[in-house]
């Protein structure tokens, strides 16, 4: 038998043994797991649902808090929601500057901003507490819709391509009505709380490529990573309330710091 043919036969035998042992697929050396997805309840058949995040207000009493970093973390968390697109924070800052809006202070401001940017909704938030050394952060957030957008049973008609090609924030601003947000949440995340740590562990699964010395606890040891986790949970809470609104027609609930749901008031 020719030598080349013999080598080919041996190679085929080795590969056959490998396939038999591994079930036809190579093993996952890093043990990667996908993170838990968050799904939005919106009907996107006629267009993408677009959110914007207003820069959070600092109500923590600390001066070393980077509110823009928290805003970016909220944008990233919103972008991870399946069924939602979120415009970059600098795009929102440009729109606020064009409107001469220093910060979003009222529901009317939120709807005015959403109308000017032609997004479906704006996330307005504030940081109520912050400690970077033993990471903890208090986050409150509310979701305000552009007038006529995100109505129950009505799909969004916003085209993200039009938003990307807009050169100015010159969309007409109409009078907004009603002060009630679509969803609200307020929670204090403390890395010393066992329930929070359990939630951090769940969040960290699938978000690390390799095992580190701290493992999932790195998200509780770093202020930046802990803020990412808190932002994810905040956006997740808003989306969960949107599911309730769209599927059950029930009043959204506000998550209080004691983790007891309290019905939102009109």
LOKOL-799933 format. One record per residue: residue in one letter; x, y, z of N, C-alpha, C, O in turn. Coordinates in steps of 0.2 Angstrom, whole numbers, plus 5000, padded with zeros to 4 digits. Example, Ala and Ser with C-alpha at 12.3 -4.5 7.8 and 13.67 -1.06 7.14 Angstrom:
a506649725039506249785039506649845039507149835042 s506449895035506849955036506450005039506750065040 
***
This chain:
x500449945000500050005000500450065000500950075004 x500350114996500750174995500850205002500350205006 x501350245003501450275010500950325011500650335017 x500750365006500350425007499650395009499250425013 x499450345006498750315007498750285014498250295017 x499350255016499350235023499250285028498950275033 x499650345027499550405032498850425032498550445037 x498550425026497850455026497350405029496950435033 x497450345029497050295033497150305040496650305044 x497750315042497950325050497550385052497250395057 x497650445048497350505050496550495050496250525055 x496250465045495550445046495350415052494850425055 x495750365054495650325060495650365066495250365070 x496150415066496150455072495550505073495350515078 x495450535067494850575067494150545068493750565072 x494150485066493550445068493450425075492950435078 x494050415078494050405086493850465089493450465094 x494150525087493950585090493250605090492950625095 x492950595084492250605083491850565088491350585091 x491950495088491650455092491650475100491150465103 x492250495102492350515109491950585111491750595116 x491950625106491750695107491050705105490750765106 x490650655102490050665100489950715094489450755093 x490450715089490450745083490650825084490650855079 x490650845090490850925091491350925095491450895100 x491850975094492350985099492151015105491651045106 x492550995111492351015117492451085118492951115115 x492051115123492151195124492651205130492551195136 x493351215127493851225132493751275137493951265143 x493451325136493351385141492751375145492551415150 x492251325143491651315147491251375146490851395151 x491151405141490751465140490051455140489751405138 x489651495144488951495144488651555142488951615144 x488151555138487851625136487451655142487151625146 x487551725143487151755148486351755147486151745142 x486051755153485351755152485051815148485251875150 x484651805143484351855139483751895142483451865146 x483651955141483051995143482652005137482952035132 x482051985136481651995130481152055132480852055137 x481052095127480552145127479952125124479852075120 x479352155126478652125124478452165118477852155116 x478852205115478652245109478552205102478952165101 x478052235098477952205092478452245087478252305086 x478952215084479452255080479352235073479752245069 x478752205071478652185064478652245059478752245053 x478452305062478452365058478952415059478952475057 x479452395063479952445065480352425071480052395075 x480952455072481252445078481052485084480852545083 x481052465090480952505096481552535098482052505099 x481552605099482152635101482052675107481552705109 x482552665112482552695118483152745118483652735114 x483152795122483652835124483752845131483252835135 x484352855134484452855141484752925142485252955140 x484352965147484553035149485153025154485052975158 x485653065154486153065159485853065166485453105168 x486053015171485753015177485853075181486353105180 x485453095186485553145191485953115197485753065199 x486353155199486753135205486453155212486453215213 x486053115215485753135221486053095227485753085232 x486653065226486953025231487353065236487553035242 x487453125235487853165240488653165239488953195243 x488853125234489553115233489753155227489353155222 x490353175227490553225221491053185216491153205211 x491253125218491653085214491353035209491652995206 x490653035209490252995205490253015198490153075196 x490452975193490452985186489752965183489652915181 x489253015183488553005181488552985173488152945171 x489053005169489052985162489252915162489052875157 x489652885166489852815166489252775168489152725165 x488852795173488252765174487752765169487452715167 x487752825165487252825159487452775154487052745151 x488152775153488352725148488252655150488052615145 x488252635156488152575158487352555157487152495155 x486952605158486252595157486052585149485652545147 x486452625145486352615138486552545136486252515132 x487152515139487352455137486852405139486752355136 x486552405145486052365148485452365143485152315142 x485252425141484652425137484852395130484352365127 x485452405127485652375121485652295121485552265116 x485652265127485652195128484952165128484852105127 x484452205128483752185128483552165121483652205116 x483352105120483152085113482452115112481952115115 x482452155106481852195104481952265105481452305104 x482452285108482552355109483252385107483752345107 x483252435103483852475102483952535106483452565107 x484552555108484652615112485152655109485752635107 x485052725108485552765105486052785110485952775116 x486652795107487252815112487052875116486652915115 x487452875122487252925127487452995124487153045125 x488052995120488253065117487753095112487653155112 x487353045109486753065105486253105109485953155107 x486053075115485553105119485853175122485453225122 x486453175123486753245126486753295121486653355122 x486853275114486853325109486153355108486053415107 x485653305109484953325108484753375114484353425113 x484953355120484853405126485153465125484853515127 x485753475122486053535121485653575116485653635117 x485453545111485053575106484353605109484153655106 x484153575113483453595117483653645123483153665126 x484253655124484453695130484153665136483953705140 x484253605137483953565142484553535146484953495144 x484653565152485253545156485153475159485653435159 x484653455161484453395163483653385163483353425162 x483453315163482753305162482453305169482653265173 x482053355170481853375177481153345178480853335184 x480753345173480053335173479853285168480153265163 x479253245169478953205164478853245157478953215152 x478653305157478653345151479253345147479353345141 x479853355151480553365148480653295145480953295139 x480553235148480653175145480353165139480553135134 x479653185138479253175132479553215127479453205121 x479653275129479953325124480653305121480753305115 x481053275125481653245123481553185118481853185113 x481053145120480953085116480653105109480753075104 x480253165109479953185103480453215098480453205092 x480953255101481453285097481953235094482153245089 x482053185098482553125095482153075091482453035088 x481453075091481053025088481252955090481352915086 x481352955097481452885099480752865103480352905104 x480652805104480052785107479952795114479452805117 x480552795118480452805125481152835128481652815124 x481152865133481752885137481752865144481252865147 x482352835146482452815152482752875156483252895155 x482352895162482652945166482852915173482452875175 x483452935175483652895181484052945186484153005184 x484152925192484552955197484952905201484652855202 x485452935203485852895208485752915215485952975216 x485452875219485252895226485852885231485752915236 x486252835229486752815234487352785230487252755225 x487952795233488552775229489152765234489352805237 x489452705234490052685237490552645233490352585232 x491052675231491552635226491952585230492252545227 x492052595236492552555240492252485242492552435241 x491652485245491252425246490652435242490152455244 x490752415236490252435230489552435232489252375234 x489252485232488452495232488252555228488652605228 x487652545226487352595222486652595222486352545222 x486352655223485552665223485352695216485652745214 x484952655213484752675206483952685206483652635208 x483752735204482952745203482952765195483352805193 x482452735192482352745185481552745183481152715186 x481452785178480752785175480752785168481252815165 x480252755164480252745157479652795155479152775156 x479852845151479352885148479352875140479852875137 x478652875138478652855131478452925127478252975129 x478752925121478552975116477752975115477552925114 x477453035114476753035113476552995107476753005102 x476052945108475852895103476252835102476052795098 x476852835106477252775105477152725110476952735116 x477352665109477352605113476652595116476552575122 x476152615113475452595115475352525115475552485111 x474952495120474752425120474452405114473952425112 x474752355111474452325105474652365098474552335093 x475052415099475252455093475952455092476352475096 x476152425086476952415085477252485084476952535082 x477852485085478252545084478352555077478352515073 x478352625075478452635068479152685067479252705061 x479552685072480152725071480652685067480752625068 x481052725063481552695058482152715061482352775060 x482652665063483252685066483752715061484152755062 x483652695054484052725049483952795048484352835047 x483252825049483152895049483552935054483752985053 x483552895060483852925066484552935065484852985067 x484852885062485652885061485852945056486352965056 x485352955051485553005046485353075048485453125044 x484953085053484753155055485353195057485853175060 x485353255054485953305056485753355061486253375065 x485153365063484953405068484353375072484053335069 x484253405078483653385082483153435081482953465086 x482853435075482353485073481653455073481253485070 x481553395075480853365075480353405079480553435084 x479753415076479253455080479153435087479053375088 x479053475091478953455098478153475099477953535098 x477853425102477153435103476953435111477453415115 x476453455113476253465120476153395122475753355119 x476453375128476453305131475853305136475753365139 x475553255137475053245142475153185147475353135145 x474953205153475053145158475753145161476253145157 x475753135167476453125170476653055172477153045175 x476153015171476352945173476852905169476652905163 x477352875171477852845167477552775165477052745169 x477852745160477652675158477852625164477452575165 x478452635167478752595172479152625176479552675174 x479252605182479752645187480052585191479752535192 x480652605194480952555198481452595203481752655200 x481552575209482052605213482252555218481952525221 x482952545218483252495222483952515224484352545220 x484152485230484852495232485152435232484952385235 x485752435228486152375227486752375232487152425231 x486852325236487352325241487752265240487452205241 x488452265239488752205238488852165244489152105244 x488652185250488752155256488052115257488052075262 x487552125253486952085254486952025251487152015245 x486751965254486851905251486351895245486551855241 x485751915246485351915240485651945234485551925228 x485952005235486252045229486852005227486851995221 x487251975231487751925229487551865225487851855220 x486951845227486651785223486451805216486551775211 x486151865215485951895209486651915205486651905199 x487151935208487751955205488051885202488251885196 x488051835205488251775203487951745197488251725192 x487251755197486851735191487051785185487051755179 x487051845186487251895181487951875178488051885172 x488451855182489151845180489151785175489651785171 x488751735176488751675172488651695165488151725163 x489151675161489151685154489451755152489451775146 x489651795156489951855155490751855156491051915156 x491051805158491751795159492051745154491751685154 x492551765150492851715145493251665149493351605147 x493551685154494051635158493951645165493751705168 x494051595169494051605176494551645179495151635177 x494351695183494851735186494951715193494651665196 x495451745197495551725204494951735208494751705213 x494551795207493951805210493351775207492851765211 x493351755201492751725198492251775197492351835196 x491651755199491051795198491051855203490751905202 x491451845209491451895214491851955211491852005215 x492151955206492452015203491952065201492052125202 x491352045200490752095199490552125205490252185205 x490752095211490552135217491152165220491052205225 x491752155218492352185220492552255217492852295219 x492252265211492452315206491852365206491252345204 x491952425207491352475207491152485200490452485199 x491552475195491352485188490952425186490352435183 x491152365188490752305186490152295190489652275187 x490152325196489552315200489052365198488452355198 x489252425195488752475192488452445186487852455184 x488852405182488552365176488052315178487452315175 x488152285183487652235186486952275188486452255186 x487052325192486552365194486152395189485552405189 x486452415184486152445178485752395174485152405172 x486052335173485652275170485052265174484552255171 x485052265181484452245185483952295184483352285184 x484152365184483752415183483352415177482752425177 x483652405171483352395165482952335164482352335162 x483152285167482752225167482052235171481552205169 x482052265176481452285180480952325176480352315176 x481252375172480852415168480452365162479952375161 x480852325160480652275154480152235157479652215154 x480252205163479752165166479052195167478552165166 x479052255169478452295170478152315163477552315163 x478552315158478252325151477852265149477352265146 x478152205151477852145150477152145153476652125150 x477152165159476452165163475952215159475352195159 x476252265157475752315154475552295147474952305146 x475952255144475752235137475352175137474852165133 x475452125142475152065141474552055146474052025145 x474552095152474052085157473652145158473052145160 x473952205155473552265156473552295164473052325165 x474052265168473952285175474452345176474852365172 x474352375182474652435184475452415186475552365189 x475952445183476552425184476752435192476352475195 x477252405194477452405201478152435202478552435197 x478252475207478852505209479252455214478952445219 x479852445212480252405217480652445221481052495220 x480452445228480652485233481352455236481452395235 x481752495239482352465242482252405247482752365247 x481652395250481552335254481352275250481252225252 x481352285243481252235238480452215238480352155236 x480052255242479352235242479052275236479052335236 x478652245232478352285226477752325229477352305233 x477752385227477252435229476852455222477252485218 x476252455222475852485216476052555215476052595219 x476152575208476252645207475652685207475052655206 x475652745209475052785210474952825204475452845201 x474352845203474152885197474452955199474353005194 
***
